[in-house]
Amino acid sequence: MDGLPEPFRTHARAVIIQVVDWPPGDVLADLGINDPLDLTGLYDGIPLTQKSVADPAPYPDTVWLYRAPILDELRDRPGVTLAQLVTHVVVHEFAHHFGWSDEDIATIDRWWE
Protein backbone atom coordinates (compact mmCIF):
# COMPACT_ATOMS: atom_id res chain seq x y z
CA MET A 1 0.00 0.00 0.00
CA ASP A 2 2.89 2.35 0.67
CA GLY A 3 3.74 2.22 -3.06
CA LEU A 4 0.37 3.66 -4.07
CA PRO A 5 0.35 7.34 -5.03
CA GLU A 6 -1.53 9.85 -2.92
CA PRO A 7 -4.50 10.25 -2.51
CA PHE A 8 -5.02 6.51 -3.09
CA ARG A 9 -2.63 5.56 -0.29
CA THR A 10 -4.67 7.37 2.35
CA HIS A 11 -7.89 5.63 1.33
CA ALA A 12 -6.13 2.26 1.03
CA ARG A 13 -4.96 2.35 4.63
CA ALA A 14 -8.54 1.88 5.83
CA VAL A 15 -8.71 -1.50 4.05
CA ILE A 16 -7.71 -4.71 5.81
CA ILE A 17 -5.58 -7.21 3.89
CA GLN A 18 -6.17 -10.86 4.76
CA VAL A 19 -4.11 -13.76 3.43
CA VAL A 20 -5.62 -17.24 3.56
CA ASP A 21 -4.75 -20.46 1.76
CA TRP A 22 -7.95 -20.93 -0.25
CA PRO A 23 -11.08 -18.97 -1.17
CA PRO A 24 -14.11 -20.20 0.80
CA GLY A 25 -16.63 -22.39 -0.99
CA ASP A 26 -19.48 -19.93 -0.44
CA VAL A 27 -17.46 -17.15 -2.07
CA LEU A 28 -16.70 -19.36 -5.07
CA ALA A 29 -20.37 -20.30 -5.35
CA ASP A 30 -21.50 -16.65 -5.12
CA LEU A 31 -19.10 -15.73 -7.92
CA GLY A 32 -19.96 -18.78 -10.04
CA ILE A 33 -16.38 -20.05 -9.94
CA ASN A 34 -15.92 -23.81 -10.07
CA ASP A 35 -12.12 -24.05 -9.75
CA PRO A 36 -10.71 -22.43 -6.58
CA LEU A 37 -7.42 -21.89 -8.42
CA ASP A 38 -9.20 -19.32 -10.60
CA LEU A 39 -9.55 -16.81 -7.74
CA THR A 40 -6.32 -15.20 -6.51
CA GLY A 41 -7.87 -12.24 -4.72
CA LEU A 42 -11.12 -10.55 -3.81
CA TYR A 43 -12.25 -7.12 -2.68
CA ASP A 44 -15.01 -7.41 -0.08
CA GLY A 45 -16.59 -4.09 0.73
CA ILE A 46 -18.37 -1.05 -0.61
CA PRO A 47 -16.41 0.85 -3.27
CA LEU A 48 -15.57 4.43 -2.37
CA THR A 49 -17.69 5.64 -5.29
CA GLN A 50 -20.76 4.10 -3.61
CA LYS A 51 -20.07 4.91 0.05
CA SER A 52 -22.11 7.40 1.99
CA VAL A 53 -21.43 8.74 5.47
CA ALA A 54 -25.10 8.05 6.18
CA ASP A 55 -24.70 4.32 5.47
CA PRO A 56 -23.61 2.06 8.31
CA ALA A 57 -20.47 0.03 7.68
CA PRO A 58 -21.09 -3.32 9.42
CA TYR A 59 -17.76 -4.77 8.26
CA PRO A 60 -14.47 -3.18 7.30
CA ASP A 61 -13.47 -3.24 3.64
CA THR A 62 -11.14 -6.18 3.08
CA VAL A 63 -8.83 -7.37 0.32
CA TRP A 64 -8.47 -11.14 0.42
CA LEU A 65 -5.39 -12.79 -1.03
CA TYR A 66 -5.59 -16.54 -1.68
CA ARG A 67 -2.16 -18.11 -1.25
CA ALA A 68 -2.60 -21.44 -3.09
CA PRO A 69 -4.13 -19.91 -6.25
CA ILE A 70 -1.44 -17.18 -6.28
CA LEU A 71 1.34 -19.77 -6.02
CA ASP A 72 -0.33 -21.87 -8.73
CA GLU A 73 -0.48 -18.87 -11.06
CA LEU A 74 3.13 -18.03 -10.26
CA ARG A 75 4.18 -21.45 -11.59
CA ASP A 76 2.41 -20.61 -14.87
CA ARG A 77 4.18 -17.25 -15.28
CA PRO A 78 7.90 -17.73 -15.92
CA GLY A 79 9.86 -14.55 -15.34
CA VAL A 80 7.30 -13.11 -12.92
CA THR A 81 8.35 -12.86 -9.29
CA LEU A 82 6.09 -13.53 -6.35
CA ALA A 83 6.35 -9.86 -5.38
CA GLN A 84 5.23 -8.78 -8.86
CA LEU A 85 2.27 -11.17 -8.87
CA VAL A 86 1.11 -10.22 -5.37
CA THR A 87 1.45 -6.53 -6.26
CA HIS A 88 -0.64 -7.10 -9.37
CA VAL A 89 -3.39 -8.88 -7.41
CA VAL A 90 -3.39 -6.26 -4.64
CA VAL A 91 -3.56 -3.34 -7.09
CA HIS A 92 -6.38 -5.07 -8.98
CA GLU A 93 -8.40 -5.55 -5.79
CA PHE A 94 -7.75 -2.00 -4.60
CA ALA A 95 -8.98 -0.76 -7.97
CA HIS A 96 -12.32 -2.33 -7.03
CA HIS A 97 -12.15 -0.46 -3.70
CA PHE A 98 -11.76 2.76 -5.68
CA GLY A 99 -14.83 1.90 -7.77
CA TRP A 100 -13.35 0.33 -10.89
CA SER A 101 -15.10 -2.64 -12.51
CA ASP A 102 -13.21 -5.59 -14.02
CA GLU A 103 -13.97 -4.08 -17.44
CA ASP A 104 -12.50 -0.72 -16.36
CA ILE A 105 -9.37 -2.42 -15.06
CA ALA A 106 -8.97 -4.46 -18.27
CA THR A 107 -8.78 -1.26 -20.33
CA ILE A 108 -5.46 -0.32 -18.73
CA ASP A 109 -4.17 -3.60 -17.29
CA ARG A 110 -1.82 -5.26 -19.78
CA TRP A 111 -0.90 -8.07 -17.37
CA TRP A 112 -2.90 -10.73 -19.20
CA GLU A 113 -1.53 -10.03 -22.70
N, C-alpha and C positions, 0 to 999 in steps of 0.2 A: 504494500500500500504506500510505503514511503516513496516509491518511484513514480507514483501518479502525480501529474501536474496539479497545481492549485487551480481552481477551487475544488477539483474532484477529490483530492486527498482529504480535505476536511470532512466532506460528506461520507467518504469511505470509512473513516475511523469509527463511525457509529455502527458499522456492520460487523457481525461476529463471523469469524472463519472457523469452520469445523472440518476436521479431517477424520474420515471413517473409512473402513476397508471397502465396504460395498454399499450401493444405494439400496434403501429398503424396498421390499416388495410392493408396498402400497404406493410408493412414489413411482416405481416403474409402471404399475398398473394405471395410475392416474395419467401418466404421460403416454400410455400406449406403447411402451418399450418392452420388448420380449427378452432381449439379451442384456443382462446387467453390464456387460462390457461396453455397451453403447453409450453409457452415461458417465462422463468423467467429472462433471460438476453441475451444480444447480443453485440458482438464486431463489431463496424462499423469503418473500417479503412483499411489500408494496413499493413499487417504483417511485422515485422522488417526484416524477411528473404527475403522479396520481395521489400523492399524500396531501392530507389536509390537517391543520392543527386541531380542527374540530373532531377528527376521527380518532377513536381510541386505538392504541397500538398494543394488542394483547401479547404479541411476541416480537422480539427484536428481529430485524432483518438479518438473514444469515446466508453466507455463501458456503455451500457444502462441496468439499473436494473428496472424490472417491478414489482411494489409493489403488486398489487392484485394477480398475479400468484405466487409470492414468499410466500405471506401469505396463499394462498390456499395450496401450497405444504407443508408449515409448519404444517398445520392442519393434513396432512396425514403422518407426520413423528414424532410420539411420541418419546420423549427423545432427540430430536434435538432442540437446541435453535435457536432463530432468528439470533443471531450473527454467529453461526456455518453455518447456511444455506446461509446467505448473503456472508460469507467468501468463501464458496464453489462456489457460483455462480460467485463471483468476480475473484477468482483464475482461474476458468474455462475460463472466458472471456479473462483474461490476457494471458492465455496460447495461445489463438488464436492470440493475439497481438504479441506474441513471435514466431509465425509461426507454432504452433501445430494444427493439424486437430482434429476433433472429435474422429476419430479412434485412433490417437496418444494419446489423453487424456484418452480414455477408457482403454488403456493398463496399465495405472498406477493408474487410479481413481477407487477406490473401493467403492465409495459413493453409487452406485446403487445396490450393492449386498445385 
